[in-house]
Every structure is written in C-alpha cells, then in structure tokens.
Amino acid sequence: MSTRIDSLSSPYDRQIAAWLIVCAATIFGMILLGGITRLTDSGLSMVDWKPIAGIIPPFTQADWQEMFLKYQQFPEYQKTNFDMTLEEFKPIFMYEYLHRMLGRFIGILFVIPFLFFFISKRIRPGLTPKLLLLLSLGASQGLLGWYMVQSGLVDNPHVSQYRLTAHLGLAVFIYGVIFWTVMDLVSLPKYRLPPLKNFSYAITAMIFLMILSGGLVAGTRAGIPYPTWPLMGDSFIPPGLYNLEPFWLSAFEDMLTIQFNHRIFAYIISISVVIFAFITLRAKLAPPFRIAIFSFLGILGLQVTLGISTLIFYIPIPVAAAHQVCAVALLSASLYVSHCFKNSI
C-alpha cells in the first residue's frame, strides 16, 4: 500500500531537484571515466596542475612533444614506460585530460546554477548549508585528485592506495549526498513497510565500505594474485592473511588480505540483501516498491557477476569499469530503498 504526499515546501524545489539530478548523473559519468583512467594507467600522464591554463589541450605536434618531454622527466616513464612512443602517449594523456576537464565542468555545472538559485531566493530554508557543504566537498575533491597524482610522481611511480581510495570515496559520497537530497526534494510515494529502516541503513553503509575496499584493491592491484573463484588458490581462506606487523596494516597494504577482505564484504552484503529482500517481500507491498526490491536484487546479481568476471578474466578494462560504476548503481538502489523506509507510514 502506498500514498503520495506532496513534500514540496518551495515552488522551485523541482527546478533544484532537476539541476541536482544532472549533477549526480555527471558525477556518475565522472566515476566511470575515473575508473577507465586508472585502468588504462593514464593518471600520471599529466605531470602538472594548471586549473586555468590546463584547459587548453595540445593541438600541434610541437605541443604534444612538449607534453611528452615533461612526462619523460618522471619515474613512470623512466622505470615503466621507457619504450613508450609519442603516439602511445597521446591516448593516456587524453584520458587524464578529459577526466580533469569533466571535473572542471562539474564545478561550473554546480556553481552557476547554485548562485542563480541563491540570489533569486529559490532555495528552500535549510537547504543552503547542505549545498554549500557540497560545494566545499567538490572543491576538496579537485585538490585531493591532484594530491593523489602527486603521490605517483616520485621514485615509486604508483599512486598511493590511500589517496586513491579517498578520492574515489569522496566522489561516491558527494554523489550519494546529492542523490539523497534529490529524494528529499521530490514528492516520492510513501509506502507502508515493515520496520527494517536500520537494516536498510546498515546495508547502505556496508555497500559504501565495500566501494572503499574496492579502492584499496585498485590502488594495490590486489586483483592480480589469485584470479580464481570461489577459492583463492586451493582454499577459501588462503594462508598468509594478516602477516604484516602490526597485523592491521595488512588490511591496507597486503594484496592477499585486501583481496580476501573485498570478497568477504561481497559475501556479507549479498547475504544481507537477500535476507532483507526476503523479509520485505513477505509483507504486503505496493507494486512499485516490490519492483524496487527486485531491481535491487538484480543490480546486486549483476555486480557480483561483474566482480567475478573482472577477477577470473584478468581485469579486462570494459568489465572492470562496469564493475566500478555498477557499485555506484547498487549504492543508488540501496539509498532509494533506505529513503523509502525512512519515510514509510
């Protein structure tokens, strides 16, 4: 059973919601492009950060040669890509360039409409602080991205897994806050649901933590050892887990432990979502919400399939990139379900 209650307190809420939906969709695309940039090892191809001058890409052969010469001064070229040609350099440069340009575009996409809505007094009371928080988080994300790149412009030409995970986590967090804000603004149906709000919140939190775990997997290349499933080598619990000193450091720096933890997160979330769905579907639900629960299960199944495929097929770029954005889609589904439970009647 459901009822629709108009929650709009401002006649402009739908306009603001539409703007935020566009922002969220663009951030979703940014997360996909960021994953492709990482998977193609393109992130260290631009060795400086020029917020204004960096907008102009290389056009002439001389421009490209200048960029390539800059890249050659850093360890990734000297130690890893020493045989790379200019033509091979161009694609990885463009991935990173487009990633940075999309970041600038998102900033403009947020700031200009925000100023318009703020100056014209179209923002409902209480929403401005949240939008200002999103603005500050977005600015921090740009700085964090460059801070991450800097970690790879040293003797060891690999970005810090800590900074990579923070960069991914902040992007997903910003996306999630916008997604939740949109649901607060629009008039969604209110359903009569069983008392599982805290369970839905816990699942959402676990999915976010699993995304952070995926950042550690990506940052340490922990998906490369043990490309097997369901076992890791010859056992479900492989020998050598948590071998570093202190032991907890293994969860962040040991490839074996990081991959194992990511698998365990997936198992716990899968079991939790299935139990949650089973309990919820036993209640008398409105058809739209029943569809939402089945969609949640479907996205979970797709994400598990993509994760296993990424592992056993040795990290094919299209599959691995799809795995990353499917995690965000899974989080979106969980946020929607949680929001419905929050406002249930």
N, C-alpha and C positions, 0 to 999 in steps of 0.2 A: 504494500500500500504506500502511496506517496501523495504529497500535496505540494503545490508550488506556492511559495511565499515570496512576495516581492521584497527583496532586501536592499533595494537601491535607496540610498539616503540622499543622493545627488542626481540631478538630471544628466550630469555629464559622466557618470560612472561608466556607462557603456563605451563612451569615447576613450576614456582612460584604459579600460579593460582591453579594447581593441588594440590600442598602442602597445600595451604590455604584452599582448599575445604575439604581436610582430617581434617585439624584443626577445621574447622567450624562444620563438621559432628561429630567430637569427643566432641566438646563443647555442641552440641545439645544433645548427649547422656549423658553428664555430667549434664545438666539441668534436664533431666529425672531422673537420679539416685539421684540427689539432692532432687527432689520432693518426690521420694519414701523414701529417708532417713528421710525427715521431716514427711511424713505421717505415717511412722511406729514408730515415736518418737525415732529414733536411734541416733540423732545428738549429744546427751550428753553422749553417752556410752564410748567414748574415752576421758578421762579427762586430757590428757596431749598432747603436740605437740612436736614431735621429728622428724624434717624433714629428718634425715638420719636413725637413729635407728628405727624410726617408720615404716620403710619399711617392717621389719620382723614381720609377724603375729604370734600370739600364736599357737604353734604346739602341745605341750604336755598338759596333764591335769593340770600340775603344772603352766604352762604358763597361761592357761585360768583362773585358780584360782587366780593368781596374778592380772590379769586384772579386775576380778570381785571384788576382795577386794579393789582395787583402786576406782572402781565405787561406792562401798558401802560407801565410805567416803564423798560422796557428796549428796546434798539435793534431787536430783531427786530420788535416791534410798531410802533415809531416809523418804521422805514425800509422794512419789507417788508409787514407785515400791518396797516397803519394803518386799513384799511377793514374789518377783521375784526369780526364781531358776537360777542356772548356765546355765542349758540348755536353758532357756528362754532368758538369756543374750546373748548367742552366736550369734543368728541371728541379733540382733540390733547392736552388735559390728561389725559384718561383713559388714553390710550396710554402716556404717560410715567409716570403714577401706577401703572398695572398693571406696567410694567417695573420700577419701583422696588420694588413690593410683592413681585413674584416674586423679586427679589434678596434681600429680607429672608427670604422663605420658604425659599429655598435655604440661607441661613445657618442657619436653625433646623433644617432637614432634615439638615444635616451635623453641627451641633454637638451636638444632644441625643443622637442615636444614638452618636456618637463617644464622648461622656462615658460612656454606658451600657456600651459595649464595653470602654472603657479601665478603668473602675472595676471591672467584673466580670472583668477579666483574660482577655478573649476574643480579644484581638488577637495574632496570631502574632508571634514575635520578629522584629524588623527592620522591621515594617510601621508601627509608631507614628511614627517620624520622617517617613515619607512622608505619613501622614495629617496630621501637624502642619504639614508644608510646604503641603499642600493647603488647610488652614485659614488659614494666613497669606496664601496667594495669593488666597483668596476674599475675605478682609478687604481686601487691597490692591485687588482688583477694584472693590469698592464705592467706595473712595476715588478710584480712577482714574476711575470713572464721573462723580463729581461734579467732579473736576479737568477732565474733558473738557467738561462742561456749562459750567463757568466760562469756558472759552475763547470761548464764543459769547455771553456776557453782557457784551460790550464794544462798541466803536463798530462793528466789523465783525461782524454777527450770524450768524456761521458758526463751527461748532466746528472746532478745529484738526484737520487731517487726520492729524497725527502722533499726537495723543491719541486720536482715533477708532480709528486702526489699532492702537495699543497696547491699547485697551480690547477691541477685537474679538480681537486676537491672544492676549491673556491669557485670555479666556473660552474660546477654542478650545484653548489649551494646557492649561488646567485640565481641560477635557473629555477631552482626549487622555490625560493622565496617569491620570485615573480609569478610562478605557476600558482602558488597558494594565494597570493594577493589577487590574482585574476578571479579565482574561485570565490574569494570574499566579495568581490565587486559585482559579479553577475548573479542573476536570480536563478540559482540551481534548484532542482526539486529537493524536497526534504522527505526522506524515507523513514518508515518505521522499521528499525533494525534491532537485532539482538545486542546486548551490552558487551560489545567487543572493541570499544574505542581504544583502550590501552593496548590491546593485542595488535590492532592495526597500526598504532603509532610505533610499537616495538619493531614490527616488520619493516616499516619505512626507515627507521634508524639503522636496522641491520643491512638493508639494501645500500644505504649511503656508506656504511662502513665497508661493505664489500667492494664498492667502487673505489674507495681509498686503497683497499687491499690490491685491487687491480692496478692502481697507480704504482704500487711497490713492485708488482710483477713486471710491469712495463719498464720501470726505471732500473731494475736489476737484471732484466732479460731472464727472469726466473721461469718463463715458459719453455725455455730451450732444453734444460735437462728433464728427463722423464717425460718424453712426448707420448705417454701411454695413458689409457683409461680403461677400466676404473682403477687399476693398480698403478702404483708408482714403481716401475721396475717389476719386481717379483712380489711386492707386498702392498697392502693397503696403507700401512704405517711404515714408511721406509726407515732404515737405520740412519742415524746421523742427525736426527732432528734436534734442534736447540743445543748445538755443540759449541757455540761461541761462548766466550766469557766476557761479561756476565751473560747468562743464558738468554735473558730477554732481548739482547741485541740481535739474536738470530731472527727474530720476527721482523726485523727491518733490514738486515744486511746479508743473511744467508739464503741463497737461492732455493735450496731444498725446502727450508722451513717456510719461506714466503709462498712457494707454490702450494705446499701442503695446506697452509692456513687458508689460502684462497679457495681451495677445494672444499675445505670444511665449512667456510662461510656459505658456499653454494649449496651444500647439503642441508645445512641448518635452515637456510632461507626457503629452500624447496619444500622441506618437510613442514615448516611453519605455515607457508602459504597454502599448502594442500589441506592441512588441518583447519586453518582459518576459513578457507573456502567451503570445506565440508560442513562446518558448524553453521556458517552463514546461510548456505543454500538449503539447510534443513528448515529454516524459517520461511514464513510466507512473505516473499519478496515481490516488489513491483517488477514487471518485466525489464524495464531499462536497467535497474540495478543488478538484476540477475545476469543480464548481458555484460555489465561491467565486471562482475566477478569472473565470468567465463573468459572475458578478454584478458583479465589479469593473469589467469592460469595459462592462457595461450601465449602471452608475451613471456612469461616465465619459461614455458617449454621451449620457445624459440631461443631465449637467451642461454639456456643450458645446452641446447644443440650447437649454438654458435661457439660457446666456450669450449666444448669438447672438440669440435671441428678445428678451431684455432690451434688447439694443442696437438692433436694427432696428425694434422696435415702441415706441421712445422710453420705455423704463423703466416698463412697466406694473407697478404695485405687487405684484400676486399673483405674477407671473413673476419679478420681481427678488427678492422674498422667498424664493421657492422656489429660486432660483439660489444664494442665500446658504446656506441650510440643506443644499442638495444638495452644496455644497462640503464641509460637515462630514460628510455621509454618505460622500462619496468618501474623505475622510481616514480615516473609521472602517474602510472596506473595506481601505484600504492598511495601516492599523495591524494589522488582523486577519491579513492576508497576511504582513506583516513578522514578526508574533509566531509564526506557523506556521513561517516559515523559521528564526527564532531557535531554536526548539525541535525542528527537524527531526532525523530519525535517519538 
